[in-house]
């Protein structure tokens, strides 16, 4: 299995955070390589907190690479890049 974990810090989390979630969760309908996808907004808002997290599971790295190149993912990415202040990712096989 291959995991893609992404943390977001948004310019305006209350406005764009839910929209980002809708766009990302909708990818399960257009990207068959997704085994599981989770998106959640932070609830504690501590000093080290990010605004949201995305966790996507694939069968293998090739599945992730297909997702990364998918047109629907690129469309979601355009919106995200316009509204994200900072992001960090971890990608790993287990």
N, C-alpha and C positions, 0 to 999 in steps of 0.2 A: 504494500500500500504506500501511497505517496500523499503527504499533507502539505497544503499551502495555507499559511497563517499570515494574516495581514492586520496591522493595527493602523487606525486612522485618527488623525487630529484634523478636524474640519474648521473652516473659517467661521461658519455659522452652524454649529451642530444641530440645533433645534429645527432649523429649516431643511438642511440638506441631508442630515443623517437618516431620517426615515426614507427619503427618496432613494438614496444610495442602497439601502437595504432592499427596497422593492426591486430595483434594477438588478442587483446581484442575485437575489433569490430567484428571480425569473429566469436566470441562466440555466437552471436545472431543466427547463423545458426545451432549451435550444442546444445544449451541450451534453450529448449523451455520455461523455466520458466522466461526468460528475457522478460519484457514488453517493456522496452526502455533502450538504452545504449548510452552514450555520452563519447567521449574522445577528449581532446583538449590540445595542447601545449600552455604554457604561452607566451604571446606576449610582456609584458612590462618589464620583467626581473629586477624587483625591488629587493632590498635587502631581503625582506621577501618572495619573490615569490618562489614557487615550479616550477618544470619544466613542469609538466603535471597534469591533473585531470581526473579522471574517475568517472562517475555518472551512476549507474545502478539501474533501477526500477524493482521491483518484485511485484506480487499481495500480497504476504505475506512473513513472515519470513521463512516459509517452502520452498518457492521458492528460497530464498537466500541460504539456507542450501543445496539445491540440486545443485545450481550453484557452491557453494564453493567446493563441492565434485566431480563435473563433471570431467571426465578424460581430456577433452579438456581445461578446466580451469587450471588443474594441469600442463599440458604441457606449457601453456602460462606463468604460474607462475614460472616455471623453468628458462625460458629466463629472465623474469623480475628480479628475485632474483639475477641472475648473473650480472645484469647491474644497479641495484638500489643502491643508496648510503643511502637513507632514505625514509621512507614513513609513512604516517599517515592516519587513517581511522575514519569515523564516520558512524555508522549504526543505522537507526531509522525507527520507524513505524509512519505513519501519517494517 
